[in-house]
Amino acid sequence: MSRTWAVLVATALVGCGGDWFTSDRSGLPSVNLTATVRNASEEGPQTGRFAVTRTGSTASAMNVSYSIGGTASPADYLETLSCTVGIEAGQDTVDIVVTPVEDGLAEGVETLALTLTTSAWYNVDQGKASGYVTITDQALPDELVGFANSAWPGRGRDRRCTGRSPYVGPQTNRVEWTFSLSGFGYPAPVMDAKGVIYTPCWNDKLYAINPDGTQKWTYTGKGCLSPCVAADGTIYWGAPGGRLVALDPADGHEIWSITVGGTPGLHLTPNIGRDGTIYLNLNDGAVAAINPDGTLKWRFETGSPVNTSVAIGPDDTIYAGNDAGDFYAINPNCTEKWHLVASGAVGCGMAIGDDGTIYVPAGGYLAALSPDGNEKWAYHIGGGRAPALAPDGTIVVKTGSGYSEGGGYVAINPDGTRRWHYPISQNILTKPAIGADGTVYFGTWDSNIRALDITDGSLKWSLNTGGWIECHPLIGADGTLYIGSNSGRLYAIKDL
């Protein structure tokens, strides 16, 4: 099976049928199905779970029928699913547990979909008739090789900076917990293989927070931007003045540090290549490559401040843009592959698609570039920034005040045509996080976290945090959304 993060539900159903039915169904109980734990994994294993619930009398037992679909086969999970589940007398809910089989195969993300079928003995709540669980394996996807095997180890999640998760995020704004930061949460937390969250703060501290919301440790340095987590668990954090530190995940002590140049500034965000090389953008006009032992590998000079983090393509090409509008493709050996000149500064953030297409904001446009540097299309975004990629290939990017419909987010189809625009009058600095179902998550200066439907841009939910938001969100393996607010809190948002 080819690797894909798209959650695809097959229309063909494994041979289980429904039942005969009667025309008068007004007195029958109603049944519904929900996926209560949507994300399952072979590692652990981490089980998925469906819940079948009935309303009405529970005086007698009831059998409920369902059909099976999706891309997973029966060999991918331990349970034998019989297309029927029994709810015992006195109970209103029964669980269907899915335990993935660790088969050692690199299968990417598979799905198991269950849909309730009609019966003579109950009515099906058509609004909650089906659900799905994603099953991932242990094989690390290519874009995460070099990073920790975690749900979100770097800014933009992976070295291609896609902002795309293989997990389904929260469908409601329920707050699981908040963590009090001694300052503003900014700008992008990351996560290690054990689920520990590392979030920077304007008070020059990096916080390590356990999955239950308790503090593990803090490190005081001179940085406030995004860290990343390497394959061995080491945390890399950039600081103004071109300084990079490597921290031990156990207690946060400094393993090494290196100063590679740069003037005091804020835009230093490391990325990691598949061989473990750390790439750092510098506002003295260079891109630096640093070995995992903390020694300088090379510096590539661009001639103008590089105030946006680099992204790395599927073929290991490093992409970087500067304030003068120069956009470079750099080979891993520090030679120039090609470079283009835009009509204005290269904006903050870029993203690279599965096929190597580079989506980069520059000169008021979002440009789609092929790996050889040819422009596929350019869409006017009026000074926007920070694109993210949905599972279906849609690009979601912030629009600026110069956009025809004003500020907000625009969804652009892979062919460069507009799908929808969600207007927001307040400033937006965050790169969205996009779940496996296409839900788009982001925060704005009006203090709200929002979740949008990728199909039409409609609002699924919002949450007011009481403080403006510059923090990029992340999605954990259990579907929890993490995002910081300038109210001084990190939020964990999770469905029941």
Buried (B, 14 or more C-beta within 10 A) or exposed (E): EEBBBBBBBEEEBEEBEBEEEEEEBEEBBBBBBBBBBBBBBBBEBBBBBBBBBBEBEBEEEBEBBBBBBBBBEEEBBEEEBEBEBEBEEEEBEBEBBBBBBEEEEEBBBBBBBBBBBBBEBBBBBEEBBBBBBBBBBBBBBBBBBBBBBBBBBBBBBBBBBBBBBBBBBBBEBEBBBBBEBEBBBBBBBBBBBEBBBBBBBBBBBBBBBEBEBEEBBBBEBEBBBBBBBBBEBBBBBBBBBBBBBBBBBEEBEEEBBBEBBBEEBBBBBBBBBBEBBBBBBBBBBBBBBBBBEBEBBBBBBBEBBBBBBBBBBBEEBBBBBBBBBBBBBBEBEBEEBBBBEBEBBBBBBBBBBBEBBBBBBBBBBBBBBEBEBEEBBBBBBBBBBBBBBBBBBBBBBBBBEEBEEBBBBBBBEBEBEEBBBBEBEEBBBBBBBBBBBBBBBBBBBBBBBBBBBBEEBEEBBBBEBEBBBBBBBBBBBBBBBBBBBBBBBBBBBBBE
